[in-house]
Amino acid sequence: MKRLTIVMCGACLAAAAHAEKVVQIHMVNADGVGEAIGTITASVTPWGVLFEPDLQSLPPGLHGFHVHQNPDCGPAEKDSEMAAAVAAGGHFDPQNTGRHKGPYGKGHLGDLPPLYVDGEGNATHPVLAPRLKMSDLNGRALMVHAHGDNYSDQPVELGGGGARIACGVVK
């Protein structure tokens, strides 16, 4: 009986380890990955994946927030110039919809609700991604963009939230 209890407890610990991921987020620019600004904790809920940010030093306001395809926050060339976090690729879109429809639409699975940053530069309000599973995050990047997201690819400065300003690799 004691052996069965130990096996069950081991299974519980394994399940708990997959129920939450803590992602360290860094500022990014065309020169590379910069200072750490906090973490985002992703956890499983009956309604989808909950993202709980604990971030500092961001510009106040609403920001585009997404799961990006590649686990890399480094700069890469875009339009013949180096740009921040382009190595992360585009928004996670496993069905290849090519559509930017927001967290409740039938487009990119990586479209998340906007991230709210208060007047002191802190992001602490959780957001829920109803279509995501925790397994969708494996080997991806979480991205914070410079502007709010209009869930369209136009205009360029708002489509997807514009420039990439902060990023973290999901491990």
Buried (B, 14 or more C-beta within 10 A) or exposed (E): EEEEEEEEEEEEEEEEEEEEBBBEBBBBBBEBBBEBBBBBBBBBEEEBBBBBBBBBBBEEBBBBBBBBBBBBBBBBEEEEEBBBBBBBBBBBBEEEBEBBEBBEEEBBBBBBBBBBBEEEEBBEBBBBBEBBEBEBBEEBBBBBBBBBBBBBEEEEEBBBBBBBBBBBBBE
